[in-house]
Amino acid sequence: MHGAHEVLQAIAIVLCVAAVTTVLFQRLRQPVVLGYILAGLVVGPFVPIPLVANPEVVTTLSELGVILLMFSLGLEFSLRKLFSVGLTAGLTAVIQCSIMVWLGFVVGRAFGWTTLESIFTGALIAISSTTIIAKAFDEQGIRGKLRELVVGVLIVEDLIAVLLMATLTAISTGAGLSLKDLSFTTGKLVAFLVGLVAVGLFIIPRAVRAVIKLNRPETTLVASVGICFAVALLAQAFGYSVALGAFLAGSLVAESGEEKVVEHLVQPVRDMFAAIFFVSVGMLINPELIAEHWAAILVLTGVVILGKLVSVTLGAFLTGNSTRTSVQAGMSLAQIGEFSFIIAGLGLSLKATGSFIYPVAVAVSAITTLTTPLLIKKSEPVATWVDRKLPKPLQTFVTLYGTWVEKLRAAPRRETLGAGVRRLIRLLVLDAVLLAALVIGTSLSAGSLASFVEARTGVDEDLSKLIIYGGAVVLAVPFLVGVIGMARRLGATLAEAALPARTDGKLDLAAAPRRVLLVTLQVGIVLLVGIPVVVVTQPFLKGAMGPLVVLAMVGALGVAFWRGATNLHGHVRAGAQVLVAALAAQSHSKEPGAEEHALDHVQGLLPGLGAPASVRLEETSPGAGKTLAEVNLRGLTGATVLAIQRGEESVSVPTAQEVLRPGDVLALTGTCEAVDAAKALLLGTTPVAVEAAAASAESPAPETRAHG
């Protein structure tokens, strides 16, 4: 037990130094979290400054900070919000986290770290920092679709982080990596989560609403914090981390619908203890360990920035976002923060990792925290550069892909979410689960099976293992074929819903776009299923067999995609001639409103070209007199110009150097939002989408999910 004097002394030193550093960092316009970490370095045992706080007391107090911080994160997470973020953010988060966990594991093994240390490394670099992103977005005035996407991804990442912590706790406290122990720990975890959530949903929301009806803030605060610590203690009693219990407590309280009231009351208490938590993080930084592991810090920093940039961009684009929004989201999420400290601390407390993991995580977080505002600021010009450098077939594809996803979302529910699609998804998941179970089961039981075979048949143990592994490979082939086959069938069903085939026997002009969409959906499904399987099975495999299989499948599909994109580009050039003819006919028409409806019939003729719309440039139009490259229409809006009618002349698929002139009639295509934005950019008007974005910019920013 610590004496009252020791506790008072530790609190005084920590909070006074933290107050000075946080004021300094506020003046420097840097995240205050870095100020707290610096304060921890100052009062820690590794820096020769005569202001040393008792590490044991600070660590004890920091546990309260972890519990309250996770409770606040849970308050911002609810089943309602999970459903509201939609598939776009959810699938992007799953793809990003899966890739980052795998990359972290590979880096850890490359540096000679143990399997558990490598798994923890993957987990701690997978989750981005809400605190840093919220501050940077508020300072730079980021609103609209980009903010919605990034916040949605962060909400899903919260859930993934909690699942990772629960899984890591189960693995680290297991009696060993045997098939029996793994099955038992997994079953115990699932039973605990299901039981706690089921009972908690029945009791906690009702109790919170009843307490709030008393209209006594102090009673609400005491009851809420009491629920938080009670559930955290329950989780610890079952062998899981207090952070997991606190997060679940917060999410259960949020289901009461009164989370804003509770959050407002808890915030001051949370902020104080969260500050102590971040100071305790800084106290664990050993400069000697950082100097010793500088190479790992630099590599992991590069992996975080590049890995998140690529994985988030890929996930966001595959779910229907424009190139610009996808790249900006990737650059916004390229950092790690508070969850990384909690996961690293979990590894230390479970004695699953060496002491070096914590300072390495803090160093990577500090570097990426400093780079995040710059990356967000430069994301728009980088997105423009990426768009301009894409090959022509890909530029055509990225414009039209958004329109296909838009059609898919707008398709009748019976077509996209019917029994057939649900059945294919179940079969796909079943194949993936059985494949993962086969790999893990073979890896864990190969030794005992080989000994059994040797005892019964006299076959050498090494040869027995080869036979067992060979048999497992043979058994795995049907599941691999099943994953590819189900992905193709699911992709074909969704592509057919977005671009229906003709049934009247006439030429199917949507065939080329449908083929490209099919391959794209197949690539996305293979990544969405294959990468998590690789992540789960990688610790049980030797070498790079799992990633090589996924890369081989994606590579084969990539070749098919490139061929389809090339054919699509030719298809669009041919379709542009139809648009030119339609615009020419409109220019000679005397009917009122003919220009506005000139391209209405083209969508039926060329269903793969989205919903083309025409716009006439006037003398006062901002786009008049500029080249398409200077206007940067596709980079800024996602729409593209397929054709231009200029008096008696016409231009089909104009180049970036084409100069726009007053009187030009442009045929635009893209999503409805992109076309509206393109018209606004060309004519200087304000579409509904822009007005909504402006209105949201004037409204107060949403409250963030973490201490900041």
N, C-alpha and C positions, 0 to 999 in steps of 0.2 A: 504493500500500500504506500502511496505517496502522501507525504505530509501536506497540510494546507499551505505552508510556506512555499514548498516546492511548486505546487500547482499555481499559486498566485504569482510567483516569480516567473514561471514559464509563460503564463498568459500575458503578463506585463511586457516581457521582452519581445515575444512574438508579435503582439498587436502593435506595439509602439514602432518597431522596425518596419512592420508591414505597412503601417500608416505612412511612414516617410517614403518608402519605395513606391507605394501606389500613387501618392501625390506626384512624385517625380515622373512616373510613367504616364500619368494623365497629362502632365505638361508636355511630355514628349509625344503625345498622341499615339501611345503604344498600348497594347492590351494589358490590363491591370493584372491578369494572371501571371504574366512574366515578372511583374513587380513582386508578387507574392513569392514566386520561385526564387528570385534574387534575395528576398528577405530570408528565406530558408537557408540559402547558401551562406548568408552573413552570420546567422545565429547557429549554424550547424557545426558539427565537430571537425569538419575537414578544412576550414579556413581559419588562419590564426588571427581572429578578431576577438577581443575580450568581451563578447556578448553571446555566450553560449547558453542556449536553453536546454533543459533536461530532455533528451530525445525520447525517453520512455513516456514522460508526461505528455509531450506534444503528440506522440503517436497515439496515445490513448484518446486525447481530445480530437485528433484528426479522424478517428473512427466515427465520432459523432458527426463530423463534417461530411464524411462519405455517406452516412445513413441519410442525413437531411438533403444532401445534394441529389442522391438517387431518388429520394421521396419526391422532390420537386420535379425531377425528370419524369417520374411516373405520373404526377399530376397533369403534365402536359401531354401524356400519352393515354389514349382511351380507344376502345374498340370503334367508337364513332369516328375518331380521326383516322384510324387505320383504314377504315372503309372509304373515307372521303378522299384520301390521297390517290386512289385509283391504281390501275395496273401499271400506268406509266412510271410513277415513282417507285412502286413496289418491285417491279421487275428490274428496274435500273439498280436499285439498292442490292438486290440478290446477286446480280451479275458482278457488280463492283466489289462487294464483300467477298464473294467466292474467289475472284481473281486475286484480291489482295491477300487473303489468308494463304492461298497457295504460294504466292510470290514470297511472302514473309517466311513461310516454312522452307522454301528452297534456299533463300538467303541464309537462314539460320544453319541449315545443314552444310551449306558451302563454307561457313566459317567454323565448322566443327562443333557446333552446339548440339546438345542432346535433343532427342526427338521431342520431349516435352517443352524444352526451351524454344525450339523452333516453332512448335504449335502456338505457344504463347506469343511469340514474335509476330506470327501471322495474324493472330487475333488483335493484338494491340495496334497494328498499323491499318486495320480494316475499317475502323470507325472514325469518321471525321468529327471535327469540333464544332458543336453548336455555338459555343461562346464566341469563338473567333469569327465565324461566318456571320452571326447576327450583328456583331459590332461593325464589321467591315461593310455589310450591306446597308446598315443604318447610316454610316458615315458617307458612303458613296451614293446613297439614294436609290438603291436597287429595288425595283418594284416589278409588278406584272408577272408574266409567265415564268421568267427565270427564277424569281423568288419562290413562286408556288412550287415549281419543280424541285428546287434545292431543299426547301423545307419539307416537302413530302418525302424525299429520299432520307433526310435526317430522321424523320419520324419512324420510318421502317428500320433504319440503322439502330435506333434505340432498342427495338424488339430483338434484332439480330444480336446486338451486344449482350443483352440479358441472356439469351439462349446460349451464346458462346460462354459466358461466365458460368452458367449452370453446368454446361457440358464439361468445361475445363475442370471445375470443381469435382465433378463425378469421376473424371478420368484420373485426376491427380490423387484422389483419396482412395482409389480402387486398390485392391490387393494385388494387382498385376494385370497385365494385358492378356488375359485369357478370354476365350469366347464366352465362358460361363460368367466370369466377373463382368465383362463388358455388357452382356445382356441384362445382368442383374442391376448394374448401376444405371443403365438406360431406362429400364422399367421403373426403377425407384424414382428417377427424376421425373418421368412422365406422370407417374402416380401422384407425386408431390404437387406438381404444377396444376394438374387437373383437379385434384382434391382441394387445394388451397383456393383456386379461382372459383370453383363451383360453390364451395361453402362461403367464401368471401363475398361473392356477388349477391348471395342471399341475405347476408347480415350487414356488411359494412356500409353499402350505400344507404340503406334504411336508417342505420344508426347515425350516420353523418347528417342526413336530412333532419332527423329528429333533434339533434343537438343544435343545428343552425336555427331551427324554429324558435329556440329559446332567446335568440337575439342577444347573446352575451359573447362578445368576441373572445374574452379570455377563456371561457368554457370551450369554445370551438377550437382555439389554439391548443389547449391542453389535451382535449380529446383526440385531435388529429395527430399530434405528435405522439400521444400514447399509442394510437393504432399503428403508427409508423414503427415505433420501437418494439411493439408486441409482435408484429409480423416479422420484423428483422430477427428477433430472438427466436421465433418459431423456425425460421429458415436455418439459423445456426444450429438449433437442436437437431435438425434433420441432416446436418452435415454440409449445408450449403452456405454461401457467403451472406453476410448481413446486407450487402449491397443488393443482392437479388431480392431478399425479403422486403427491403425498403422500396425498391422499384415497384414490386407487385402491390405493396400497400398503397403507394401513390396512385397507381392505375385503378385500383379498386375504389379508392376515394373519389377519383375522377368520374366514375360511373354514376355517382350521385347527382351529377349535373351542377354541383356547387363548388367545382374545383377552383374557380377564380377567387371565391371568398377565402377558401383555405390557403391558397397560394399567397394571397396578399398578407395574411396573418403570419404565415410561416417564413416569408421572405427575409425579414430582418434577422431572425435567429439563424436561418440557413446561411445568410451572407457572412455572418461572423464566424461560424464554425467551418464554412467552406474556405474562408480565408486561412484559417488554421490548417486545414487539410492541404491547401496548395503550398503553404509554408513548410509543412512536413515533407512534401515532395521535394522541395529545394534542399532540405536538410539531408536527404539521402544521396545527394549528388556528390560523388567523390571525384574531384578533378583528375586524380591519378587513373581511375578506371576509365574516364572519358578519354584521356590521353592514350591509354592502352588500347582502347577499342575505337579509335578515331576512324579507321577504315570502315568498320561496320556502320558507324553513324552516318558517314557520307553515302555509303551504298544504300542504306535504308531510307535516307532522305531523298535520294534520287528515285528509289522505287516508289515511295509515297507520292511524290509529285508526278512522275511520268505514269506510274501505274494507275493512279486515280484519274488522271487526265484521260488516258486511253479508255479505261474500263467504264467510267461514267459517260464519256462521249459515246462510246459504242452502245451502251445500254439505253441511253436517252434517245439516240437516233433510231435504234431498232424499234422503240415503242412509239415512234411517230413524230418526234420533235425535229425541228429544222437543224441544219448544220450549225448555224450560229448559236442557237439556244443550247445545243448539245455540248459544243466546245466550251461555251461560257460556264455551263454547269460543271463540266469536268475540271476547269481551272479554279472554280470557286470551292470545290470540295477537296482540294489537294493539300490537306493537312491532317494532323491528329491532335488530340487534346485530352480533355478530362477523362474520357473513358479509357484512354491508353494508360493513364496513371493508375486508375482503379484496377485494370486487368493486370498491369505489371505488379501492383501491390498484392493482388490475389495470388500471383505466382510465388511471391516472396513468402507470404503468410502460409502457403501450403507446402513450402520448401520444394516446389516443383522446378524452380529456376535458380540460377546463380544470382549473386548480388549485383552483377554487372548489368542485368537486363533493365533494371529501374533507371539508372542514370542514362543509359543508352536511349531509352524511350523518352525521357525528359529532354535530352539534347535534340533528338529528332523533332519533338514537338516544338521546342523553342525556335529551331531554324525554320520549320514550316509555318509557324505562327507569324514570323517576320516576313516571309515571302508571300503569304496569302493576300494581303491588301494589294500588293503589286500585281500579282497574278490576276486578281479580279479586275483591277484597273486596265490591264493589258488584254483582257480576254476578248473584247470586241474587235480590236484590230487583228489579233491572232486568228479569230474566227473568220474575219474577212479574207485574210491571207490564205487560210486553208481552203476556203471556198474557191478562190481564184486559181489555186494551184491544182485543183482536182482535174483529172482528165475529162474531156468533153463527155464521154459516155456516163461517167459518174456524176457530172454536173446535171445532166438530164435526169439521171435516176433519182438523185436526192430531191429534186423538185417534185417529181411525180410520185415518189414513194409516200410523201406526206398526204397526197390526195387519196391514195389507195387506202392508207390507214384510216383516214377520215371517213371514207365510204364504208370501211369495215365496221367502224364504230357506229355508223348510222344505219347499218343493215338491220333488218328486223331481228329481234332477239331469238326467234325460233331458228334463224339461219346460223347465227354465230354462237349461241349458247344452248343449242339443242342437245338432245340426248346423245346424238352421234359424237359431237365434240367432247362432251363430258366423258363418254366411254373411251374415246381415244386418249384423253388426258390421263384417265385412270390406268389404262394399259401402259402408257408411256412411263408413268411414275412407278408402276409395278415392275416393269423391266429394269428401270434404273435402280430401284431398291434391291431387287434380287441380284443384280450384277454387283452392287456394292457389298451385299451380304456374302456373296460367293467369294469375292476377293478377300474381305476381312476374315471370314471363316477359314479359308484356306491358309492364309498367312498365320493365324493364331494356332491352328490345329495341325499344321504340317509336321511339326516335330513329333508330336505324340502319335500321329497316324503312321509316320515313317517307322517309329520304334515298334508299333503294333505289327506293321507289315513285315519288318525284319524278324520279329519274334515268331511269327506264324509261318513265313515262307522262307526265311533265311536269306532274303535279298538284302544286299548292302543298304545301309541307311541312306547314304547319299543318292544312290540310284532310286531308292524308294521315294525320296523327296522329288527327284526329277519326274518320276512317273506321276506323282500326285499333282505337281505343278502343271505338267502336260495335260492331265485330265481336267484340271481347273480351266486351262485355256480353252480346251475343246468345249467345255460346258458354258464358257463365257461367250463364245461366238454367237449362239442363238439370241442371247440377250442384247449383244451389240447390234446384230441385224434387226432385232425387234425395235431398239431405240431409233435406228435410222428409218426403218419402215414406218413406225408410228409417227415420227417427226414429218416424214413426207406426206403421209395421209392426212395428218392434222393440218399441215401447211396447205395442202391441196384443197381441203374443205374450207379453210379460211379465205384462201385466194379466190375460190369460186364464189364465196359470199360477197367479197369486195368487187370482183369483176366477173359477173355471171357469163357463162358461155351461151352462145346462140343455140336455140333449139329448133329453128325453122329451116335448117339445112343450108343457110346462106353463109358467106365467108365470115369467119369469126375474127373481127379486127381487134379483139381484146386478147388474142392468144399470146402475142409477144409480151405485152405488159404482165399478163397473168403468169407466164413462165418465170419472169424475173422476180415477181412477188413471191411465187412459190419457193424459189431457191432462197430468197432473203429470209422468209419465214422459217424455212428449214434450218438455215444457219443459226438464226436466233434461238430456235427450239433446242438444237443440238448444244449450243453454248449454255443455255439456261439449265439444261439437264446434265450435260457432260461435265461442266466445270465443278458443280457441287459434288458429283460423284468422284472426280479426281481429288478434290480437297479432302473428302472423307477417307478415301482409300490410300492417299499418298503416304501417310505415316506407316502403312503396313506393306508398302511395296519397296523394292530395291531398284534403284535406277530411275529412269524417266519413262517407263513403259506407259503409265496412265496418260501423262501429257502428250506423248508421241501419238497415241491412239486418237486423242481428241484433235490434235493438230492435223493428223492425216485426214480425218473426216472433214474438218473445216477446210483444209486445203483442197480436197476433191470438190467440195461444194463451192469453194471460191472460184475454181476454174470454170465451173458451170455458170456461176453468177456473172463472171466477166464476159463470157460468151453471150449470155442473155442481155447484159447491159449494152454490149456492142450492137446486138440486133435491135434492142429498144431504141438506141440512138437513130438507127436507120428508119425505124418505124415512125419516130417523131418527125424526122425530116420529111417523110412522105406525108404525114398528117399536117405538117405546116403548110404544104401546098394546098390542102383542102381549106385551111384557115384563110390563106391568101385569096383563094377564089371566093370564099364567103365574104371577106372584107371588100373585095372588088365589086361584088354584086350589091353590097350594101351602099357603096359609094355612089352607085348609079341609081339607087332607089329614091323615089320621091315621097315614100310613105313616112308619116311622122313616127318617130320612135324606132325607125328601122335600124339605126346605128346601135342603139342600146341592146336590141335583140338579134343582132346580126349573127351571133355565134350560138344561139340557143339550140339549133338543131345539130351542131357539131358533136356535142357530147354523146348523142345517140349513134352517130356515125363512127366516132373514135372514142369509145368508152375509156380507154387507157390514158387519155390526155387530161383527165380531171374534168373541171368545169370551166372551159376557156371563157374569158370575158374581154370585151373591147373597151378601150379608153382613147379619147381624142385629146391631143395636146393643143392648148391654146397659146397665144402670144405670151400670156402672163404665167404660163406653167413653169414651175421651178426646174422641171426636167428638160425644157426646150433649150437647145444649143449645147447640150452636154452629151458626151459619149455614154454608152451604157456602163463602161468601166467607171466613169466619174460618178454616175448616179449610184452605182453599186446596188442595183435593185435586188438581185438575188441574195447578196450577202446581208442586206439590211432587213429584207422582208420575207425571203424564202420563195418569192414568186419569180417567174422568168418570162421573157418575151419570146414568143414562138414565131411571130410574124409581124411585119410592119407594112401597112398600105399607105403609100405616099403619092397622092394624085393618081396618075396612070401607072406609076411604078409600084413594085412590091419587093419586099425583102423577106426571104424565108430563112428562119433560124439565124438572126443577125449575130455578128461577132461583137466582142466587147468594145471594138473601136468604132462601131456604128454611131454616127451623130444623130441625135433626135432633133426633129425640126417641128416648128409650129404647123399644125394641120395634120401631122402624122396620126394614124389610127393604129394603136398597138393591140395585138392579141396576147393577153396575159393568161397564164395558168399557174396553178398552185392551190393550196388549201384556201377555203373561204376567207380565213383570217389573213393569210398572206396576200391574197388578191386585193382585199380591202386596204391593207397597209400599203401595197404598191400603188394603188390609185391615189391614196393620200400623199404619198411621197412625190408622185409625178405631177399632181395637180395642186398640191399645197393645201388640201382640205384635211379635215380631222374625222377619221372613221369612228364608228362606235367603239371598236376595240381600243383605239387610242384614247378616246374620252374616258373609258372605264379605267385605263391604266393611270391617266392623269388624276382621276378622282381618288384612286387608291393611294397615289403618291401623296395627296393632300391629307389623307386620313392618318390617324396615329398608327405607328408601326406595331405589328403584333408582338405581344410579350414573348420573350425568348424562353427556351426550355431549361436554361442552365444559368448558373452563377456567372455574371459577367461584369 
